[in-house]
Structures are given as C-alpha cells and as structure tokens.
Amino acid sequence: MIAEIVLVLVVLVAIGYLIIKKYNPALTLIIGGLVLLLGAWALGHPLYAAGKGTGFGLFDVFMVFKDTILDQLKAAGLVIMVLFGYSAYMNTIGANQVAVNYMVKPLRHIKHKALIVPAVFLLGNVMSLVIPSASSLAIILMSILYPVLVGMGLSSLTAAGVIACTATIMPTPLGADNVIAAKTLKYDLIEYVGNNAKIAIPSLLIMALAHYIWQKWCDRHEESTGVADPVEHDAKAVRDTTGIPGYYAFLPLLPLILILVIGIAAMFIKGLTMDIVVLTFISFFIAVIIEAVRHRSFKEIQGSVVEMFTGMGRGFSQVVILVCGGSLFTTGVQKLGLIDALTHSVEGSTGAGLTVALIFALATCLFGFLSGGGLAMFYAVIALVPGIAAAAGVNGILIAMPMQLIANLARGISPVAAVIMIVAASIKVEPTKVLKRTSVPSIVGIVSVLILSVFLLPY
C-alpha cells in the first residue's frame, strides 16, 4: 500500500501545483486520473471485474474515462448543460441585463448611506441567481452599479470591494454545485438546497454586517493616508438594453418560478413530479415564443435561439468536463484501494465525522486561496464523501456542505481570483487593495459556515 499512497500524493501535489499555475483544471484532473488508473493497472489492481472490461488493462484505463463521462451526463451533467444554455440565451436576448438594471434601481432610493453597503452586498447575491458567474457579474456591476455607488458617496474601494464579493453562496436549485452534491449524496435537490439555505442565508446576513463594519473602518483608516479615490471603470462588456421590454426581467427567473409553482402544485396533485431539465426547457420555449412575437419573425431570432445549444456546449466544456475530471481522479484513488483504507481508518472512531468535515473544509479553503477558487477541489472529491461519511457514521452533507460553501467564499481571500483582478483592473488599482476589502468579510463568512454547519446540518 506504500507505493499506492506515494503515487496518489505525488499526483495530488502535481495537480495542485498545475492548477495554481493556471493550467486548465479539467485537463489537469483528467491527466491525473489517467495516471492513477495506469498506476493501478501497473500495480496489479483490476479496473474491471473479470469479463467486464476490454480484455486489456491499458484499454480499460480509457474505458473508465468513457464510462465516467457517460455516468456524469446521465446524472448531473445534462442538468448543468441545460442551465448553462438557458443562461447564455438570456444573456443573448438581453434579459439578464434588464433584470440587473431593475434590481439596481431601488438602491437610488436608499436615504441612509450606512445601509447602502449591506444592501448592495445582499442585492448582488440575489443578482447571482440571474448571472451565476462571479466574473461576469462583476463586469456588469462595475459598469452599471459602480458609478451609482460612487455618485451616492461611497468610496471607490468600498464600492469595488462589495461588488467583488457579490457572487458567493446564494442558495439556488439552478447552481451546478448544488445539483452535483444533491445527486452524489442522493438528496432531493430542493431538500438539499433547503439545507444549503439554513447555512447560507444567516452567513450572508453576517457577511453583510461585516462588510458594513469593515468597509467603514477601511475608509476611515485610508482617509488619514491620503489614498487617491479612482473613479475610472470599463463599461465595454455591458450590453445596451435600449428597446428591450422591461418584462424580459422575469425571464431569467422563470425556471425558479416554475419550480416553486410545480412544488406547490405537487402538494395537491398526486403524482405530479418536478424535473429541472423539463422546466428549464419549458422556460426556454416560452422565451422563444415571446421573442418571436416581439420581432414578428422566427427567422430573425433563430440565430439567438441557437445560443441555447451553444451555451450547453460551453456548460459541458467548462463544468461537466471538470466534474468528469474530478470523478476520474476519484475513481483512480478508489482503484488503488486507498478509499477502502481511509474508510476503515475512520470507521467507528468517536468524533471522526466532525474531524473529517473540518479537514476537508480547511483543505478546500487553502486550495481556494492558492488557486482563486475551491470548486475544482470540491468537484474532485465530492464522489468520495458518501463512503467516507458512512464509515465515520455521519451524514454526508455535514462534510460536503461546508466544502461547497467555502469553495465559493474562497474567491474573496485569494489574490489570484479572477473576480478580484477584474474589479481591480476596472478601477486601475493593485489587486491587493481590493483583496483587503474582500478578505475580512469572506473570512467571517467562512467561519460562520463552519459554525452553523456543526449546529444546523443533519448528522
């Protein structure tokens, strides 16, 4: 077993190093998984039961890769692709931008300056339901919201710091991480998101308060040092919404609305089931019909309609293949026999569940700090959680949920996170200045997640 442990550690260190150096995470995980599978074959561990594989171990390595992709597509992969496609279509027809514009307007009516910072943070997290990409949301808000906030009297670094933290841990059944975790842990998606909300919503409120206190302290401290207050920003990435009807703002949220409606109806109509892929496709075709009626021509809009399927392809290449890489890596570790060894080591140990949960959470936090986000690690190890949790005698959600939430919060403490660099470049300051504004609220959020998970998640 020593050779197996050394191989896994070497590959794990290599994967972490390459991801930190900005190599493609999905490709890195796939290569690492293939190396582990090759090692398992070379060390005499069968990849398939007798008569199940190709008949030749080297070919079996790539058969495992094929089976991994098929398994992910049959599980959470299709859901992720459809959600990506719908978001891409909403962006193409301008519905996402209209929705953001409507959400920003109420901020102009806030009379007390002290309420602006927490209000912006919480509103930004709600906006992440419409635009789930942290980088894309930051680009849009820096162009639409940033000038408004500066005009209302906020310092540029306060405005930038809050915007850089907007896409964090908003609970939603449309989130790819929620979909994957629910499928892996065999939870109903809505039930899993409900548990997510018990941790995420109180943590968001605590972070909003932390933002208010921290940004105020930073402003007072920097006033004495004469720090310049830059006001330049880049608006090139934001689409003009002139001519797009205001009612388009509800279209990005239509899948969520249908989920709520069907969920309520299912309580009264026996046998009625809810399928997120079906509801998203229904939302898509409703949007297509609305677009066709508005333009009075299907031929004119068919180019934008195809963006749904182009977006699905991006969902596969950006997220599903990353999940496949993580699953392949996990399979390699399993074939080497290390998962069985790990589960036996924690089986029946008093307090093992909490210890394992804490180790996984802190490892995710460290990885997120070094790489700019912890979701790559979350996707890589989520498949291990059910077995480890069962051996430790705890519910898998106690291990998975803190990892998932911290993976998203880690962007706010990482100097190499894309969203930090985008916001810093927009106002022409060093990333460390924006990081100073995001780090403390993010650390408060991480601590809040850990504490609330221990007391509120099922054991």
TAKA-V269937 format. One record per residue. N is the residue number from 0. RES is the residue in one small letter. SS is DSSP state (A for helix, B for strand, O for the rest). Layout:
n: [N & N]
res: [RES & RES]
ss: [SS & SS]
This chain:
n: [0 & 1 & 2 & 3 & 4 & 5 & 6 & 7 & 8 & 9 & 10 & 11 & 12 & 13 & 14 & 15 & 16 & 17 & 18 & 19 & 20 & 21 & 22 & 23 & 24 & 25 & 26 & 27 & 28 & 29 & 30 & 31 & 32 & 33 & 34 & 35 & 36 & 37 & 38 & 39 & 40 & 41 & 42 & 43 & 44 & 45 & 46 & 47 & 48 & 49 & 50 & 51 & 52 & 53 & 54 & 55 & 56 & 57 & 58 & 59 & 60 & 61 & 62 & 63 & 64 & 65 & 66 & 67 & 68 & 69 & 70 & 71 & 72 & 73 & 74 & 75 & 76 & 77 & 78 & 79 & 80 & 81 & 82 & 83 & 84 & 85 & 86 & 87 & 88 & 89 & 90 & 91 & 92 & 93 & 94 & 95 & 96 & 97 & 98 & 99 & 100 & 101 & 102 & 103 & 104 & 105 & 106 & 107 & 108 & 109 & 110 & 111 & 112 & 113 & 114 & 115 & 116 & 117 & 118 & 119 & 120 & 121 & 122 & 123 & 124 & 125 & 126 & 127 & 128 & 129 & 130 & 131 & 132 & 133 & 134 & 135 & 136 & 137 & 138 & 139 & 140 & 141 & 142 & 143 & 144 & 145 & 146 & 147 & 148 & 149 & 150 & 151 & 152 & 153 & 154 & 155 & 156 & 157 & 158 & 159 & 160 & 161 & 162 & 163 & 164 & 165 & 166 & 167 & 168 & 169 & 170 & 171 & 172 & 173 & 174 & 175 & 176 & 177 & 178 & 179 & 180 & 181 & 182 & 183 & 184 & 185 & 186 & 187 & 188 & 189 & 190 & 191 & 192 & 193 & 194 & 195 & 196 & 197 & 198 & 199 & 200 & 201 & 202 & 203 & 204 & 205 & 206 & 207 & 208 & 209 & 210 & 211 & 212 & 213 & 214 & 215 & 216 & 217 & 218 & 219 & 220 & 221 & 222 & 223 & 224 & 225 & 226 & 227 & 228 & 229 & 230 & 231 & 232 & 233 & 234 & 235 & 236 & 237 & 238 & 239 & 240 & 241 & 242 & 243 & 244 & 245 & 246 & 247 & 248 & 249 & 250 & 251 & 252 & 253 & 254 & 255 & 256 & 257 & 258 & 259 & 260 & 261 & 262 & 263 & 264 & 265 & 266 & 267 & 268 & 269 & 270 & 271 & 272 & 273 & 274 & 275 & 276 & 277 & 278 & 279 & 280 & 281 & 282 & 283 & 284 & 285 & 286 & 287 & 288 & 289 & 290 & 291 & 292 & 293 & 294 & 295 & 296 & 297 & 298 & 299 & 300 & 301 & 302 & 303 & 304 & 305 & 306 & 307 & 308 & 309 & 310 & 311 & 312 & 313 & 314 & 315 & 316 & 317 & 318 & 319 & 320 & 321 & 322 & 323 & 324 & 325 & 326 & 327 & 328 & 329 & 330 & 331 & 332 & 333 & 334 & 335 & 336 & 337 & 338 & 339 & 340 & 341 & 342 & 343 & 344 & 345 & 346 & 347 & 348 & 349 & 350 & 351 & 352 & 353 & 354 & 355 & 356 & 357 & 358 & 359 & 360 & 361 & 362 & 363 & 364 & 365 & 366 & 367 & 368 & 369 & 370 & 371 & 372 & 373 & 374 & 375 & 376 & 377 & 378 & 379 & 380 & 381 & 382 & 383 & 384 & 385 & 386 & 387 & 388 & 389 & 390 & 391 & 392 & 393 & 394 & 395 & 396 & 397 & 398 & 399 & 400 & 401 & 402 & 403 & 404 & 405 & 406 & 407 & 408 & 409 & 410 & 411 & 412 & 413 & 414 & 415 & 416 & 417 & 418 & 419 & 420 & 421 & 422 & 423 & 424 & 425 & 426 & 427 & 428 & 429 & 430 & 431 & 432 & 433 & 434 & 435 & 436 & 437 & 438 & 439 & 440 & 441 & 442 & 443 & 444 & 445 & 446 & 447 & 448 & 449 & 450 & 451 & 452 & 453 & 454 & 455 & 456 & 457 & 458]
res: [m & i & a & e & i & v & l & v & l & v & v & l & v & a & i & g & y & l & i & i & k & k & y & n & p & a & l & t & l & i & i & g & g & l & v & l & l & l & g & a & w & a & l & g & h & p & l & y & a & a & g & k & g & t & g & f & g & l & f & d & v & f & m & v & f & k & d & t & i & l & d & q & l & k & a & a & g & l & v & i & m & v & l & f & g & y & s & a & y & m & n & t & i & g & a & n & q & v & a & v & n & y & m & v & k & p & l & r & h & i & k & h & k & a & l & i & v & p & a & v & f & l & l & g & n & v & m & s & l & v & i & p & s & a & s & s & l & a & i & i & l & m & s & i & l & y & p & v & l & v & g & m & g & l & s & s & l & t & a & a & g & v & i & a & c & t & a & t & i & m & p & t & p & l & g & a & d & n & v & i & a & a & k & t & l & k & y & d & l & i & e & y & v & g & n & n & a & k & i & a & i & p & s & l & l & i & m & a & l & a & h & y & i & w & q & k & w & c & d & r & h & e & e & s & t & g & v & a & d & p & v & e & h & d & a & k & a & v & r & d & t & t & g & i & p & g & y & y & a & f & l & p & l & l & p & l & i & l & i & l & v & i & g & i & a & a & m & f & i & k & g & l & t & m & d & i & v & v & l & t & f & i & s & f & f & i & a & v & i & i & e & a & v & r & h & r & s & f & k & e & i & q & g & s & v & v & e & m & f & t & g & m & g & r & g & f & s & q & v & v & i & l & v & c & g & g & s & l & f & t & t & g & v & q & k & l & g & l & i & d & a & l & t & h & s & v & e & g & s & t & g & a & g & l & t & v & a & l & i & f & a & l & a & t & c & l & f & g & f & l & s & g & g & g & l & a & m & f & y & a & v & i & a & l & v & p & g & i & a & a & a & a & g & v & n & g & i & l & i & a & m & p & m & q & l & i & a & n & l & a & r & g & i & s & p & v & a & a & v & i & m & i & v & a & a & s & i & k & v & e & p & t & k & v & l & k & r & t & s & v & p & s & i & v & g & i & v & s & v & l & i & l & s & v & f & l & l & p & y]
ss: [O & A & A & A & A & A & A & A & A & A & A & A & A & A & A & A & A & A & A & A & O & O & O & O & A & A & A & A & A & A & A & A & A & A & A & A & A & A & A & A & A & A & O & O & O & O & O & O & O & O & O & O & O & O & O & O & A & A & A & A & A & A & A & A & A & A & A & A & A & A & A & A & A & A & A & A & A & A & A & A & A & A & A & A & A & A & A & A & A & A & A & A & O & O & A & A & A & A & A & A & A & A & A & A & A & A & A & A & A & O & O & O & O & A & A & A & A & A & A & A & A & A & A & A & A & A & A & O & O & O & O & O & O & A & A & A & A & A & A & A & A & A & A & A & O & A & A & A & A & A & A & O & O & O & O & A & A & A & A & A & A & A & A & O & O & O & O & O & O & O & O & O & O & O & O & A & A & A & A & A & A & A & A & A & A & O & O & O & A & A & A & A & A & A & A & A & A & A & A & A & A & A & A & A & A & A & A & A & A & A & A & A & A & A & A & A & A & A & A & A & A & A & A & O & O & O & O & O & O & O & O & O & O & O & O & O & O & O & O & O & O & O & O & O & O & A & A & A & A & A & A & A & A & A & A & A & A & A & A & A & A & A & A & A & A & O & O & O & O & O & O & O & O & O & O & A & A & A & A & A & A & A & A & A & A & A & A & A & A & A & A & A & A & A & A & O & O & A & A & A & A & A & A & A & A & O & A & A & A & A & A & A & A & A & A & A & A & A & A & A & A & A & A & A & A & A & A & A & A & A & A & A & A & A & A & O & O & A & A & A & A & A & A & A & A & A & O & O & O & O & O & A & A & A & A & A & A & A & A & A & A & A & A & A & A & A & A & A & A & A & A & O & O & O & A & A & A & A & A & A & A & A & A & A & A & A & A & A & A & A & A & A & O & O & O & O & A & A & A & A & A & A & A & A & A & A & A & A & A & A & A & A & A & O & O & O & O & A & A & A & A & A & A & A & A & A & O & O & O & O & A & A & A & A & A & A & A & A & A & A & A & A & A & A & A & A & A & A & A & A & A & A & A & A & A & A & O & O & O]
